[in-house]
Each structure stands twice: as C-alpha cells, then as structure tokens.
Amino acid sequence: MPGEDFRIQEMQLEDLESVLRIEASSFTEPWSREMFQEELAPDISLVLVARTEEATILGYLCGSIAEGAFHISNVAVDLGVRRLGVGRELVRSALAQACRRGAVTATLEVRASNLTAQALYRDFGFIVVGRRRRYYTKPVEDGLIMCLDQLDETINAWSEGEKA
Ligand SMILES: CC(C)(COP(=O)(O)OP(=O)(O)OC[C@H]1O[C@@H](n2cnc3c(N)ncnc32)[C@H](O)[C@@H]1OP(=O)(O)O)[C@@H](O)C(=O)NCCC(=O)NCCS
C-alpha cells in the first residue's frame, strides 16, 4: 500500500467501514457511525477521502463551511500509510474546495500534545490563536485553536508555486 497513487474524492456512505476502522485506531474518543453519517448529509459539509485505484481508503477529512469560515472537524490517515503525504493532500484539497465555496478563513482545534498534526497545519500557514482549557478527555487536555486567514492568498500562492 505505501507509495500507492490516490485521489481525493467525496466520502460516500459505503466508505464508512474503512473510515470507522481508521478512526478507531487514530483516536481515544472515536466518532461513531452516526456522527459521520450526520456529516455526510448537510449542504455545508465538506467530507473527503483519499482513495487508491483499488478503492482502498487511506484517510479522510471532515469539515463544514458557514459564514465564510471553513471548520475542519476531523482528519486521520491509516497508520500504515502515514508520513507519505496523504494528510497534506486531504488538507490541501479541502482548503481549495472550501475557498471555491466562499470560505475566507479556516479554523480547527487540535490537542496541545498533538505536535504531528500541528506541524501539518503550520505547513499550510495555520497559527495558534487561542486555547480551550480541558477541551479534550481521555486524557483530559487543552485544545489549541488554529486559524488560517486569507485562504484565497494561500491558494493563489500554491498556484504561483506550481507555475514557477
Ligand atoms: C496528522 C495526520 C493526519 C497526518 O497525516 P500524514 O498523511 O501522516 O501526514 P503527511 O505525510 O501528509 O505529512 C505532512 C506534514 O505533516 C507533518 N508531519 C506528519 N507526520 C509527522 C510526524 N510523525 N512528525 C512530525 N511531523 C509530521 C510534517 O510537517 C509533514 O511534512 P513533511 O513530511 O514534508 O515533513 C496523521 O498523523 C494522523 O492521522 N494522526 C492521527 C489522527 C490525528 O491526530 N488527526 C488530527 C486531529 S487534529
């Protein structure tokens, strides 16, 4: 599986078995099937998977867009294919799609100890703008609020980089 090509596509109901397996191995308080199903329905949702040609799900991202703000609520990549660029492509694609759908900023919460995810978000220009005391449980821990302003400038900078 490592090194396989993949595409970023909208999550489908039939992806949920794989998504739930990755979710269970990634978080101490995994989302339930119902929580993912709720994410799939509304117009404001932006719910993506990374899928190989053989239809294997490598990772997923859940978010929603409201009043010009894109909120990323969940991202995870299968343990066996981490650090191969899947998470980066999920975030890149989500930010680009959110921008096309009118988002001008992006926000998220991340565990204070989750330096891996923070490094990924910082690469995109997210900065820490606040702290939610004891926001998480299992274990209890603060959440950092990260924000990326001027989404359009970020996306334009990628396009410039690709042209160069
Ligand atoms: C966070 C997560 C989604 C990253 O996915 P990934 O596919 O492994 O990440 P990528 O390979 O795309 O890495 C992109 C960048 O993230 C950072 N990063 C990823 N893994 C890292 C690690 N183990 N240590 C340090 N930085 C890391 C690096 O900046 C990396 O860029 P680089 O490889 O050029 O140095 C994945 O580790 C994961 O599923 N973690 C568990 C769930 C989780 O914490 N989700 C986030 C909740 S807020």
PDBQT file of the ligand as one rigid body, heavy atoms in Angstrom, charges set to zero:
ROOT
HETATM    1  C1  LIG A 201      -1.953  14.145  11.475  1.00  0.00    +0.000 C 
HETATM    2  C2  LIG A 201      -2.067  13.139  10.316  1.00  0.00    +0.000 C 
HETATM    3  C3  LIG A 201      -3.454  13.265   9.696  1.00  0.00    +0.000 C 
HETATM    4  C4  LIG A 201      -1.010  13.490   9.259  1.00  0.00    +0.000 C 
HETATM    5  O1  LIG A 201      -1.215  12.665   8.117  1.00  0.00    +0.000 OA
HETATM    6  P1  LIG A 201       0.005  12.115   7.237  1.00  0.00    +0.000 P 
HETATM    7  O2  LIG A 201      -0.532  11.591   5.980  1.00  0.00    +0.000 OA
HETATM    8  O3  LIG A 201       0.820  11.186   8.045  1.00  0.00    +0.000 OA
HETATM    9  O4  LIG A 201       0.827  13.471   7.006  1.00  0.00    +0.000 OA
HETATM   10  P2  LIG A 201       1.726  13.846   5.730  1.00  0.00    +0.000 P 
HETATM   11  O5  LIG A 201       2.566  12.677   5.328  1.00  0.00    +0.000 OA
HETATM   12  O6  LIG A 201       0.876  14.433   4.692  1.00  0.00    +0.000 OA
HETATM   13  O7  LIG A 201       2.691  14.931   6.377  1.00  0.00    +0.000 OA
HETATM   14  C5  LIG A 201       2.540  16.313   6.084  1.00  0.00    +0.000 C 
HETATM   15  C6  LIG A 201       3.347  17.100   7.093  1.00  0.00    +0.000 C 
HETATM   16  O8  LIG A 201       2.826  16.914   8.419  1.00  0.00    +0.000 OA
HETATM   17  C7  LIG A 201       3.914  16.893   9.365  1.00  0.00    +0.000 C 
HETATM   18  N1  LIG A 201       4.046  15.558   9.911  1.00  0.00    +0.000 N 
HETATM   19  C8  LIG A 201       3.371  14.446   9.551  1.00  0.00    +0.000 A 
HETATM   20  N2  LIG A 201       3.753  13.403  10.320  1.00  0.00    +0.000 NA
HETATM   21  C9  LIG A 201       4.681  13.868  11.175  1.00  0.00    +0.000 A 
HETATM   22  C10 LIG A 201       5.443  13.283  12.237  1.00  0.00    +0.000 A 
HETATM   23  N3  LIG A 201       5.321  11.981  12.558  1.00  0.00    +0.000 N 
HETATM   24  N4  LIG A 201       6.303  14.073  12.912  1.00  0.00    +0.000 NA
HETATM   25  C11 LIG A 201       6.430  15.371  12.621  1.00  0.00    +0.000 A 
HETATM   26  N5  LIG A 201       5.738  15.997  11.623  1.00  0.00    +0.000 NA
HETATM   27  C12 LIG A 201       4.884  15.248  10.928  1.00  0.00    +0.000 A 
HETATM   28  C13 LIG A 201       5.164  17.252   8.573  1.00  0.00    +0.000 C 
HETATM   29  O9  LIG A 201       5.251  18.659   8.524  1.00  0.00    +0.000 OA
HETATM   30  C14 LIG A 201       4.795  16.678   7.212  1.00  0.00    +0.000 C 
HETATM   31  O10 LIG A 201       5.529  17.240   6.159  1.00  0.00    +0.000 OA
HETATM   32  P3  LIG A 201       6.931  16.549   5.720  1.00  0.00    +0.000 P 
HETATM   33  O11 LIG A 201       6.676  15.062   5.601  1.00  0.00    +0.000 OA
HETATM   34  O12 LIG A 201       7.245  17.212   4.413  1.00  0.00    +0.000 OA
HETATM   35  O13 LIG A 201       7.901  16.871   6.829  1.00  0.00    +0.000 OA
HETATM   36  C15 LIG A 201      -1.788  11.676  10.805  1.00  0.00    +0.000 C 
HETATM   37  O14 LIG A 201      -0.593  11.670  11.543  1.00  0.00    +0.000 OA
HETATM   38  C16 LIG A 201      -2.901  11.102  11.665  1.00  0.00    +0.000 C 
HETATM   39  O15 LIG A 201      -3.853  10.513  11.156  1.00  0.00    +0.000 OA
HETATM   40  N6  LIG A 201      -2.776  11.251  13.003  1.00  0.00    +0.000 N 
HETATM   41  C17 LIG A 201      -3.796  10.708  13.943  1.00  0.00    +0.000 C 
HETATM   42  C18 LIG A 201      -5.078  11.481  13.885  1.00  0.00    +0.000 C 
HETATM   43  C19 LIG A 201      -4.843  12.946  14.191  1.00  0.00    +0.000 C 
HETATM   44  O16 LIG A 201      -4.079  13.323  15.070  1.00  0.00    +0.000 OA
HETATM   45  N7  LIG A 201      -5.567  13.798  13.455  1.00  0.00    +0.000 N 
HETATM   46  C20 LIG A 201      -5.507  15.247  13.632  1.00  0.00    +0.000 C 
HETATM   47  C21 LIG A 201      -6.530  15.687  14.633  1.00  0.00    +0.000 C 
HETATM   48  S1  LIG A 201      -6.483  17.461  14.874  1.00  0.00    +0.000 SA
ENDROOT
TORSDOF 0
